Every structure is written in structure tokens, then in C-alpha cells.
Amino acid sequence: MDDIAKDKVPYSKVIRSQFIICVLGLLLARWQDKLNSFSGLEYILQGLLLASAMMLALLIMEKCLPFLKEAVNRDLAKYQSLIGHFSYPQLALIGILAGVSEEWLFRGFLQSWLVNLLDFEGWTPHLGIVLASICFGALHGLSWMYFLITFVMGLLFGYVYQASDSLMLVVVWHGFYDVLALCWLKKNNWQL
């Protein structure tokens, strides 16, 4: 059996882990009383627009910054070996679940908790957003470059969540972006 075949992750394992994060995020966000910000058609539309804009921005950045393309393609080869065998519907479900579970966990719970905990003069809410974004980046840290990209995305999600107080907005934004990105990458053989 070759190395790539050994690295493939079973779909059931990915879905199970996403559901575990989802339940954990749901319980912790509920504990922070942040699920009341999970409504609003306008936030769904804004999330869809922000996801589309983020995807477009990353594609433009990739064209303008060749060093970024090379570094990210190395990371994407790792993803391809792990989940490249999944179908488009499977990748779409993973993207949706990641948006829901990670935003409930990182924005609905962790960021909200840190912002309340670290209520220092002049630092609120920035320190909480930055620390939650570092944790978010670490979860995705295949490499320093991938950590940096997801850290910046975490900052964007975090500041928009803080400004809007809408968990729905960042859940839709993150989930729809992940669906777009995963399906686009599969179509392009996991290369930018």
C-alpha cells in the first residue's frame, strides 16, 4: 500500500469529529448564551456575500503573490492525500459542518468568553478576538503559512462577529466559504 493511500481519512471519521465539535460548540455557545444571535435572513445573505468575496479575494491574492501559491499548494497536497477522495457532496457537508461547529466553538464560545474574561481598559474586545483567532489558526495549522492564513480569517470572522453580534452571519460565511473552497480545490486537483 502506498503512503498516500495510508493517509486517506475515512469519511465517517471526519463526519464524527465534526459532529463532536458541533455538539461541544453548541453546548459551550449555549453556556455563553450566544445562540440567541443565531437568526436573521439578512445575516444569511451577508454571510453568503462575504464568503463569495473572500473566495474571490483569495483567488486574486494567489495570482498576485506567487510565493503564497507555492506554499499553499504544498499544504493542499497534504489535504488531497487526506480528503481528496471524498465526493463533492461529501466535501460540501464537511464545509457546512465546519462552518457551524467551528463558529459555535470559536466565536460563540471561546471569543465571547475571552472578551468577557479579558475586560481590560483599551484591550476589549481585541485581545479576546486575537487569542480566539490564534486558537482557530492552530486548529488548521498544517504549516506556518496555513496557520497565518487561517489566523487572519479568524480575525475577520471575529471582528465581524463582534460588530454584528450575529453568530448566523459568521456561520454562513465560514460554511459557504468552505464549501466553495473545497469543491473548487477538488475540481482543480487540489492546486491553486
Biotite code that builds the C-alpha atoms (Angstrom):
import biotite.structure as struc

atoms = struc.array([
    struc.Atom([0.000, 0.000, 0.000], chain_id="A", res_id=1, res_name="MET", atom_name="CA", element="C"),
    struc.Atom([1.472, 3.391, -0.936], chain_id="A", res_id=2, res_name="ASP", atom_name="CA", element="C"),
    struc.Atom([1.907, 6.283, 1.546], chain_id="A", res_id=3, res_name="ASP", atom_name="CA", element="C"),
    struc.Atom([-0.920, 8.346, 0.081], chain_id="A", res_id=4, res_name="ILE", atom_name="CA", element="C"),
    struc.Atom([-3.404, 5.500, 0.419], chain_id="A", res_id=5, res_name="ALA", atom_name="CA", element="C"),
    struc.Atom([-2.366, 5.053, 4.080], chain_id="A", res_id=6, res_name="LYS", atom_name="CA", element="C"),
    struc.Atom([-3.025, 8.751, 4.757], chain_id="A", res_id=7, res_name="ASP", atom_name="CA", element="C"),
    struc.Atom([-6.608, 8.749, 3.481], chain_id="A", res_id=8, res_name="LYS", atom_name="CA", element="C"),
    struc.Atom([-9.057, 9.564, 6.233], chain_id="A", res_id=9, res_name="VAL", atom_name="CA", element="C"),
    struc.Atom([-12.363, 7.674, 6.264], chain_id="A", res_id=10, res_name="PRO", atom_name="CA", element="C"),
    struc.Atom([-15.341, 9.937, 5.639], chain_id="A", res_id=11, res_name="TYR", atom_name="CA", element="C"),
    struc.Atom([-17.144, 8.576, 8.696], chain_id="A", res_id=12, res_name="SER", atom_name="CA", element="C"),
    struc.Atom([-14.234, 9.673, 10.910], chain_id="A", res_id=13, res_name="LYS", atom_name="CA", element="C"),
    struc.Atom([-14.328, 13.239, 9.537], chain_id="A", res_id=14, res_name="VAL", atom_name="CA", element="C"),
    struc.Atom([-18.104, 13.476, 9.999], chain_id="A", res_id=15, res_name="ILE", atom_name="CA", element="C"),
    struc.Atom([-17.889, 12.054, 13.529], chain_id="A", res_id=16, res_name="ARG", atom_name="CA", element="C"),
    struc.Atom([-15.220, 14.576, 14.506], chain_id="A", res_id=17, res_name="SER", atom_name="CA", element="C"),
    struc.Atom([-17.248, 17.449, 13.028], chain_id="A", res_id=18, res_name="GLN", atom_name="CA", element="C"),
    struc.Atom([-20.342, 16.340, 14.944], chain_id="A", res_id=19, res_name="PHE", atom_name="CA", element="C"),
    struc.Atom([-18.330, 16.130, 18.179], chain_id="A", res_id=20, res_name="ILE", atom_name="CA", element="C"),
    struc.Atom([-17.005, 19.673, 17.643], chain_id="A", res_id=21, res_name="ILE", atom_name="CA", element="C"),
    struc.Atom([-20.550, 20.734, 16.709], chain_id="A", res_id=22, res_name="CYS", atom_name="CA", element="C"),
    struc.Atom([-22.076, 19.363, 19.919], chain_id="A", res_id=23, res_name="VAL", atom_name="CA", element="C"),
    struc.Atom([-19.235, 20.778, 22.012], chain_id="A", res_id=24, res_name="LEU", atom_name="CA", element="C"),
    struc.Atom([-19.549, 24.161, 20.301], chain_id="A", res_id=25, res_name="GLY", atom_name="CA", element="C"),
    struc.Atom([-23.336, 24.135, 20.683], chain_id="A", res_id=26, res_name="LEU", atom_name="CA", element="C"),
    struc.Atom([-23.169, 23.365, 24.404], chain_id="A", res_id=27, res_name="LEU", atom_name="CA", element="C"),
    struc.Atom([-20.449, 25.920, 25.081], chain_id="A", res_id=28, res_name="LEU", atom_name="CA", element="C"),
    struc.Atom([-22.094, 28.640, 22.946], chain_id="A", res_id=29, res_name="ALA", atom_name="CA", element="C"),
    struc.Atom([-25.352, 27.956, 24.765], chain_id="A", res_id=30, res_name="ARG", atom_name="CA", element="C"),
    struc.Atom([-23.489, 28.280, 28.063], chain_id="A", res_id=31, res_name="TRP", atom_name="CA", element="C"),
    struc.Atom([-22.294, 31.719, 26.895], chain_id="A", res_id=32, res_name="GLN", atom_name="CA", element="C"),
    struc.Atom([-25.917, 32.482, 25.909], chain_id="A", res_id=33, res_name="ASP", atom_name="CA", element="C"),
    struc.Atom([-24.831, 33.222, 22.323], chain_id="A", res_id=34, res_name="LYS", atom_name="CA", element="C"),
    struc.Atom([-27.328, 31.087, 20.426], chain_id="A", res_id=35, res_name="LEU", atom_name="CA", element="C"),
    struc.Atom([-29.858, 33.917, 20.521], chain_id="A", res_id=36, res_name="ASN", atom_name="CA", element="C"),
    struc.Atom([-27.700, 35.608, 17.867], chain_id="A", res_id=37, res_name="SER", atom_name="CA", element="C"),
    struc.Atom([-28.349, 32.713, 15.508], chain_id="A", res_id=38, res_name="PHE", atom_name="CA", element="C"),
    struc.Atom([-31.141, 34.155, 13.381], chain_id="A", res_id=39, res_name="SER", atom_name="CA", element="C"),
    struc.Atom([-31.900, 36.680, 10.661], chain_id="A", res_id=40, res_name="GLY", atom_name="CA", element="C"),
    struc.Atom([-32.309, 36.375, 6.903], chain_id="A", res_id=41, res_name="LEU", atom_name="CA", element="C"),
    struc.Atom([-30.202, 39.499, 6.350], chain_id="A", res_id=42, res_name="GLU", atom_name="CA", element="C"),
    struc.Atom([-27.304, 37.802, 8.131], chain_id="A", res_id=43, res_name="TYR", atom_name="CA", element="C"),
    struc.Atom([-27.616, 34.740, 5.906], chain_id="A", res_id=44, res_name="ILE", atom_name="CA", element="C"),
    struc.Atom([-27.399, 36.937, 2.807], chain_id="A", res_id=45, res_name="LEU", atom_name="CA", element="C"),
    struc.Atom([-24.478, 38.905, 4.241], chain_id="A", res_id=46, res_name="GLN", atom_name="CA", element="C"),
    struc.Atom([-22.678, 35.652, 5.073], chain_id="A", res_id=47, res_name="GLY", atom_name="CA", element="C"),
    struc.Atom([-23.142, 34.369, 1.507], chain_id="A", res_id=48, res_name="LEU", atom_name="CA", element="C"),
    struc.Atom([-21.807, 37.645, 0.092], chain_id="A", res_id=49, res_name="LEU", atom_name="CA", element="C"),
    struc.Atom([-18.805, 37.706, 2.441], chain_id="A", res_id=50, res_name="LEU", atom_name="CA", element="C"),
    struc.Atom([-17.945, 34.084, 1.606], chain_id="A", res_id=51, res_name="ALA", atom_name="CA", element="C"),
    struc.Atom([-18.068, 34.825, -2.117], chain_id="A", res_id=52, res_name="SER", atom_name="CA", element="C"),
    struc.Atom([-15.948, 37.958, -1.643], chain_id="A", res_id=53, res_name="ALA", atom_name="CA", element="C"),
    struc.Atom([-13.402, 36.042, 0.468], chain_id="A", res_id=54, res_name="MET", atom_name="CA", element="C"),
    struc.Atom([-13.102, 33.321, -2.160], chain_id="A", res_id=55, res_name="MET", atom_name="CA", element="C"),
    struc.Atom([-12.602, 35.934, -4.876], chain_id="A", res_id=56, res_name="LEU", atom_name="CA", element="C"),
    struc.Atom([-10.034, 37.805, -2.760], chain_id="A", res_id=57, res_name="ALA", atom_name="CA", element="C"),
    struc.Atom([-8.022, 34.637, -2.147], chain_id="A", res_id=58, res_name="LEU", atom_name="CA", element="C"),
    struc.Atom([-8.046, 33.763, -5.837], chain_id="A", res_id=59, res_name="LEU", atom_name="CA", element="C"),
    struc.Atom([-6.834, 37.273, -6.709], chain_id="A", res_id=60, res_name="ILE", atom_name="CA", element="C"),
    struc.Atom([-4.170, 37.141, -3.969], chain_id="A", res_id=61, res_name="MET", atom_name="CA", element="C"),
    struc.Atom([-2.986, 33.794, -5.266], chain_id="A", res_id=62, res_name="GLU", atom_name="CA", element="C"),
    struc.Atom([-2.473, 35.317, -8.739], chain_id="A", res_id=63, res_name="LYS", atom_name="CA", element="C"),
    struc.Atom([-0.600, 38.337, -7.354], chain_id="A", res_id=64, res_name="CYS", atom_name="CA", element="C"),
    struc.Atom([1.576, 36.553, -4.776], chain_id="A", res_id=65, res_name="LEU", atom_name="CA", element="C"),
    struc.Atom([3.332, 33.532, -6.326], chain_id="A", res_id=66, res_name="PRO", atom_name="CA", element="C"),
    struc.Atom([5.156, 32.650, -3.070], chain_id="A", res_id=67, res_name="PHE", atom_name="CA", element="C"),
    struc.Atom([1.740, 32.257, -1.432], chain_id="A", res_id=68, res_name="LEU", atom_name="CA", element="C"),
    struc.Atom([0.614, 29.907, -4.183], chain_id="A", res_id=69, res_name="LYS", atom_name="CA", element="C"),
    struc.Atom([3.670, 27.657, -3.787], chain_id="A", res_id=70, res_name="GLU", atom_name="CA", element="C"),
    struc.Atom([3.361, 27.485, -0.006], chain_id="A", res_id=71, res_name="ALA", atom_name="CA", element="C"),
    struc.Atom([-0.366, 26.832, -0.017], chain_id="A", res_id=72, res_name="VAL", atom_name="CA", element="C"),
    struc.Atom([-0.076, 24.186, -2.756], chain_id="A", res_id=73, res_name="ASN", atom_name="CA", element="C"),
    struc.Atom([2.308, 22.228, -0.507], chain_id="A", res_id=74, res_name="ARG", atom_name="CA", element="C"),
    struc.Atom([-0.353, 22.263, 2.205], chain_id="A", res_id=75, res_name="ASP", atom_name="CA", element="C"),
    struc.Atom([-3.098, 21.376, -0.233], chain_id="A", res_id=76, res_name="LEU", atom_name="CA", element="C"),
    struc.Atom([-1.148, 18.275, -1.260], chain_id="A", res_id=77, res_name="ALA", atom_name="CA", element="C"),
    struc.Atom([-1.483, 17.157, 2.369], chain_id="A", res_id=78, res_name="LYS", atom_name="CA", element="C"),
    struc.Atom([-5.231, 17.797, 2.269], chain_id="A", res_id=79, res_name="TYR", atom_name="CA", element="C"),
    struc.Atom([-5.515, 15.927, -1.026], chain_id="A", res_id=80, res_name="GLN", atom_name="CA", element="C"),
    struc.Atom([-3.843, 12.882, 0.489], chain_id="A", res_id=81, res_name="SER", atom_name="CA", element="C"),
    struc.Atom([-6.263, 13.011, 3.426], chain_id="A", res_id=82, res_name="LEU", atom_name="CA", element="C"),
    struc.Atom([-9.619, 14.006, 1.896], chain_id="A", res_id=83, res_name="ILE", atom_name="CA", element="C"),
    struc.Atom([-9.061, 14.232, -1.855], chain_id="A", res_id=84, res_name="GLY", atom_name="CA", element="C"),
    struc.Atom([-11.011, 11.005, -2.374], chain_id="A", res_id=85, res_name="HIS", atom_name="CA", element="C"),
    struc.Atom([-14.258, 12.491, -0.993], chain_id="A", res_id=86, res_name="PHE", atom_name="CA", element="C"),
    struc.Atom([-17.080, 13.322, -3.416], chain_id="A", res_id=87, res_name="SER", atom_name="CA", element="C"),
    struc.Atom([-18.417, 16.851, -3.953], chain_id="A", res_id=88, res_name="TYR", atom_name="CA", element="C"),
    struc.Atom([-21.490, 16.247, -1.744], chain_id="A", res_id=89, res_name="PRO", atom_name="CA", element="C"),
    struc.Atom([-19.259, 14.831, 0.996], chain_id="A", res_id=90, res_name="GLN", atom_name="CA", element="C"),
    struc.Atom([-16.959, 17.870, 0.810], chain_id="A", res_id=91, res_name="LEU", atom_name="CA", element="C"),
    struc.Atom([-19.975, 20.193, 0.867], chain_id="A", res_id=92, res_name="ALA", atom_name="CA", element="C"),
    struc.Atom([-21.299, 18.559, 4.034], chain_id="A", res_id=93, res_name="LEU", atom_name="CA", element="C"),
    struc.Atom([-17.865, 18.808, 5.649], chain_id="A", res_id=94, res_name="ILE", atom_name="CA", element="C"),
    struc.Atom([-17.712, 22.504, 4.738], chain_id="A", res_id=95, res_name="GLY", atom_name="CA", element="C"),
    struc.Atom([-21.149, 23.215, 6.181], chain_id="A", res_id=96, res_name="ILE", atom_name="CA", element="C"),
    struc.Atom([-20.444, 21.288, 9.376], chain_id="A", res_id=97, res_name="LEU", atom_name="CA", element="C"),
    struc.Atom([-17.064, 23.003, 9.780], chain_id="A", res_id=98, res_name="ALA", atom_name="CA", element="C"),
    struc.Atom([-18.698, 26.406, 9.474], chain_id="A", res_id=99, res_name="GLY", atom_name="CA", element="C"),
    struc.Atom([-21.325, 25.571, 12.078], chain_id="A", res_id=100, res_name="VAL", atom_name="CA", element="C"),
    struc.Atom([-19.144, 23.681, 14.538], chain_id="A", res_id=101, res_name="SER", atom_name="CA", element="C"),
    struc.Atom([-16.069, 25.900, 14.406], chain_id="A", res_id=102, res_name="GLU", atom_name="CA", element="C"),
    struc.Atom([-18.008, 29.153, 14.649], chain_id="A", res_id=103, res_name="GLU", atom_name="CA", element="C"),
    struc.Atom([-20.101, 27.909, 17.563], chain_id="A", res_id=104, res_name="TRP", atom_name="CA", element="C"),
    struc.Atom([-16.878, 26.842, 19.268], chain_id="A", res_id=105, res_name="LEU", atom_name="CA", element="C"),
    struc.Atom([-14.502, 29.692, 18.384], chain_id="A", res_id=106, res_name="PHE", atom_name="CA", element="C"),
    struc.Atom([-16.793, 32.719, 18.137], chain_id="A", res_id=107, res_name="ARG", atom_name="CA", element="C"),
    struc.Atom([-19.922, 31.649, 20.030], chain_id="A", res_id=108, res_name="GLY", atom_name="CA", element="C"),
    struc.Atom([-17.962, 30.291, 22.971], chain_id="A", res_id=109, res_name="PHE", atom_name="CA", element="C"),
    struc.Atom([-14.216, 30.980, 23.016], chain_id="A", res_id=110, res_name="LEU", atom_name="CA", element="C"),
    struc.Atom([-14.170, 34.535, 21.695], chain_id="A", res_id=111, res_name="GLN", atom_name="CA", element="C"),
    struc.Atom([-17.216, 35.545, 23.757], chain_id="A", res_id=112, res_name="SER", atom_name="CA", element="C"),
    struc.Atom([-15.734, 34.011, 26.884], chain_id="A", res_id=113, res_name="TRP", atom_name="CA", element="C"),
    struc.Atom([-12.300, 35.591, 26.325], chain_id="A", res_id=114, res_name="LEU", atom_name="CA", element="C"),
    struc.Atom([-13.765, 39.031, 25.583], chain_id="A", res_id=115, res_name="VAL", atom_name="CA", element="C"),
    struc.Atom([-15.698, 38.888, 28.862], chain_id="A", res_id=116, res_name="ASN", atom_name="CA", element="C"),
    struc.Atom([-12.784, 37.398, 30.800], chain_id="A", res_id=117, res_name="LEU", atom_name="CA", element="C"),
    struc.Atom([-10.136, 39.816, 29.495], chain_id="A", res_id=118, res_name="LEU", atom_name="CA", element="C"),
    struc.Atom([-12.048, 43.028, 30.017], chain_id="A", res_id=119, res_name="ASP", atom_name="CA", element="C"),
    struc.Atom([-9.026, 45.332, 30.262], chain_id="A", res_id=120, res_name="PHE", atom_name="CA", element="C"),
    struc.Atom([-9.219, 49.046, 29.611], chain_id="A", res_id=121, res_name="GLU", atom_name="CA", element="C"),
    struc.Atom([-8.458, 49.666, 25.927], chain_id="A", res_id=122, res_name="GLY", atom_name="CA", element="C"),
    struc.Atom([-7.989, 45.979, 25.075], chain_id="A", res_id=123, res_name="TRP", atom_name="CA", element="C"),
    struc.Atom([-11.588, 44.829, 24.932], chain_id="A", res_id=124, res_name="THR", atom_name="CA", element="C"),
    struc.Atom([-12.541, 43.119, 22.651], chain_id="A", res_id=125, res_name="PRO", atom_name="CA", element="C"),
    struc.Atom([-9.262, 42.959, 20.725], chain_id="A", res_id=126, res_name="HIS", atom_name="CA", element="C"),
    struc.Atom([-7.318, 40.622, 22.999], chain_id="A", res_id=127, res_name="LEU", atom_name="CA", element="C"),
    struc.Atom([-10.164, 38.081, 23.088], chain_id="A", res_id=128, res_name="GLY", atom_name="CA", element="C"),
    struc.Atom([-10.549, 38.175, 19.303], chain_id="A", res_id=129, res_name="ILE", atom_name="CA", element="C"),
    struc.Atom([-6.801, 37.757, 18.731], chain_id="A", res_id=130, res_name="VAL", atom_name="CA", element="C"),
    struc.Atom([-6.469, 34.872, 21.202], chain_id="A", res_id=131, res_name="LEU", atom_name="CA", element="C"),
    struc.Atom([-9.511, 33.057, 19.768], chain_id="A", res_id=132, res_name="ALA", atom_name="CA", element="C"),
    struc.Atom([-8.062, 33.582, 16.267], chain_id="A", res_id=133, res_name="SER", atom_name="CA", element="C"),
    struc.Atom([-4.712, 32.118, 17.336], chain_id="A", res_id=134, res_name="ILE", atom_name="CA", element="C"),
    struc.Atom([-6.551, 29.010, 18.585], chain_id="A", res_id=135, res_name="CYS", atom_name="CA", element="C"),
    struc.Atom([-8.545, 28.883, 15.338], chain_id="A", res_id=136, res_name="PHE", atom_name="CA", element="C"),
    struc.Atom([-5.331, 29.121, 13.296], chain_id="A", res_id=137, res_name="GLY", atom_name="CA", element="C"),
    struc.Atom([-3.675, 26.421, 15.425], chain_id="A", res_id=138, res_name="ALA", atom_name="CA", element="C"),
    struc.Atom([-6.549, 24.041, 14.697], chain_id="A", res_id=139, res_name="LEU", atom_name="CA", element="C"),
    struc.Atom([-5.799, 24.455, 10.976], chain_id="A", res_id=140, res_name="HIS", atom_name="CA", element="C"),
    struc.Atom([-2.009, 24.630, 11.333], chain_id="A", res_id=141, res_name="GLY", atom_name="CA", element="C"),
    struc.Atom([-0.647, 22.342, 8.638], chain_id="A", res_id=142, res_name="LEU", atom_name="CA", element="C"),
    struc.Atom([2.219, 24.815, 8.250], chain_id="A", res_id=143, res_name="SER", atom_name="CA", element="C"),
    struc.Atom([3.164, 28.336, 9.304], chain_id="A", res_id=144, res_name="TRP", atom_name="CA", element="C"),
    struc.Atom([1.666, 29.735, 6.105], chain_id="A", res_id=145, res_name="MET", atom_name="CA", element="C"),
    struc.Atom([-1.618, 27.883, 6.573], chain_id="A", res_id=146, res_name="TYR", atom_name="CA", element="C"),
    struc.Atom([-1.686, 28.922, 10.237], chain_id="A", res_id=147, res_name="PHE", atom_name="CA", element="C"),
    struc.Atom([-1.170, 32.555, 9.208], chain_id="A", res_id=148, res_name="LEU", atom_name="CA", element="C"),
    struc.Atom([-3.936, 32.421, 6.583], chain_id="A", res_id=149, res_name="ILE", atom_name="CA", element="C"),
    struc.Atom([-6.448, 30.832, 8.951], chain_id="A", res_id=150, res_name="THR", atom_name="CA", element="C"),
    struc.Atom([-5.396, 33.190, 11.765], chain_id="A", res_id=151, res_name="PHE", atom_name="CA", element="C"),
    struc.Atom([-6.215, 36.177, 9.528], chain_id="A", res_id=152, res_name="VAL", atom_name="CA", element="C"),
    struc.Atom([-9.509, 34.543, 8.531], chain_id="A", res_id=153, res_name="MET", atom_name="CA", element="C"),
    struc.Atom([-10.228, 34.038, 12.244], chain_id="A", res_id=154, res_name="GLY", atom_name="CA", element="C"),
    struc.Atom([-9.590, 37.743, 12.846], chain_id="A", res_id=155, res_name="LEU", atom_name="CA", element="C"),
    struc.Atom([-12.023, 38.635, 10.055], chain_id="A", res_id=156, res_name="LEU", atom_name="CA", element="C"),
    struc.Atom([-14.679, 36.269, 11.404], chain_id="A", res_id=157, res_name="PHE", atom_name="CA", element="C"),
    struc.Atom([-14.023, 37.539, 14.926], chain_id="A", res_id=158, res_name="GLY", atom_name="CA", element="C"),
    struc.Atom([-14.278, 41.248, 14.217], chain_id="A", res_id=159, res_name="TYR", atom_name="CA", element="C"),
    struc.Atom([-17.366, 40.827, 12.045], chain_id="A", res_id=160, res_name="VAL", atom_name="CA", element="C"),
    struc.Atom([-18.969, 38.696, 14.745], chain_id="A", res_id=161, res_name="TYR", atom_name="CA", element="C"),
    struc.Atom([-18.088, 41.272, 17.403], chain_id="A", res_id=162, res_name="GLN", atom_name="CA", element="C"),
    struc.Atom([-19.516, 44.128, 15.306], chain_id="A", res_id=163, res_name="ALA", atom_name="CA", element="C"),
    struc.Atom([-22.686, 42.318, 14.205], chain_id="A", res_id=164, res_name="SER", atom_name="CA", element="C"),
    struc.Atom([-23.315, 40.126, 17.277], chain_id="A", res_id=165, res_name="ASP", atom_name="CA", element="C"),
    struc.Atom([-24.623, 37.603, 14.748], chain_id="A", res_id=166, res_name="SER", atom_name="CA", element="C"),
    struc.Atom([-23.425, 34.055, 15.026], chain_id="A", res_id=167, res_name="LEU", atom_name="CA", element="C"),
    struc.Atom([-25.582, 33.265, 11.985], chain_id="A", res_id=168, res_name="MET", atom_name="CA", element="C"),
    struc.Atom([-23.561, 35.650, 9.817], chain_id="A", res_id=169, res_name="LEU", atom_name="CA", element="C"),
    struc.Atom([-20.177, 34.063, 10.598], chain_id="A", res_id=170, res_name="VAL", atom_name="CA", element="C"),
    struc.Atom([-21.552, 30.502, 10.475], chain_id="A", res_id=171, res_name="VAL", atom_name="CA", element="C"),
    struc.Atom([-22.958, 31.062, 6.976], chain_id="A", res_id=172, res_name="VAL", atom_name="CA", element="C"),
    struc.Atom([-19.847, 32.971, 5.873], chain_id="A", res_id=173, res_name="TRP", atom_name="CA", element="C"),
    struc.Atom([-17.456, 30.270, 7.109], chain_id="A", res_id=174, res_name="HIS", atom_name="CA", element="C"),
    struc.Atom([-19.567, 27.316, 5.966], chain_id="A", res_id=175, res_name="GLY", atom_name="CA", element="C"),
    struc.Atom([-20.302, 28.652, 2.489], chain_id="A", res_id=176, res_name="PHE", atom_name="CA", element="C"),
    struc.Atom([-16.660, 29.680, 2.021], chain_id="A", res_id=177, res_name="TYR", atom_name="CA", element="C"),
    struc.Atom([-15.522, 26.170, 2.995], chain_id="A", res_id=178, res_name="ASP", atom_name="CA", element="C"),
    struc.Atom([-17.990, 24.589, 0.546], chain_id="A", res_id=179, res_name="VAL", atom_name="CA", element="C"),
    struc.Atom([-16.816, 26.883, -2.268], chain_id="A", res_id=180, res_name="LEU", atom_name="CA", element="C"),
    struc.Atom([-13.135, 26.350, -1.468], chain_id="A", res_id=181, res_name="ALA", atom_name="CA", element="C"),
    struc.Atom([-13.278, 22.568, -1.030], chain_id="A", res_id=182, res_name="LEU", atom_name="CA", element="C"),
    struc.Atom([-15.300, 21.993, -4.201], chain_id="A", res_id=183, res_name="CYS", atom_name="CA", element="C"),
    struc.Atom([-13.161, 24.423, -6.207], chain_id="A", res_id=184, res_name="TRP", atom_name="CA", element="C"),
    struc.Atom([-9.987, 22.718, -4.991], chain_id="A", res_id=185, res_name="LEU", atom_name="CA", element="C"),
    struc.Atom([-11.286, 19.254, -5.854], chain_id="A", res_id=186, res_name="LYS", atom_name="CA", element="C"),
    struc.Atom([-12.188, 20.494, -9.341], chain_id="A", res_id=187, res_name="LYS", atom_name="CA", element="C"),
    struc.Atom([-8.639, 21.884, -9.728], chain_id="A", res_id=188, res_name="ASN", atom_name="CA", element="C"),
    struc.Atom([-6.898, 18.746, -8.421], chain_id="A", res_id=189, res_name="ASN", atom_name="CA", element="C"),
    struc.Atom([-6.126, 20.411, -5.073], chain_id="A", res_id=190, res_name="TRP", atom_name="CA", element="C"),
    struc.Atom([-3.917, 23.109, -6.565], chain_id="A", res_id=191, res_name="GLN", atom_name="CA", element="C"),
    struc.Atom([-4.347, 26.892, -6.638], chain_id="A", res_id=192, res_name="LEU", atom_name="CA", element="C"),
])
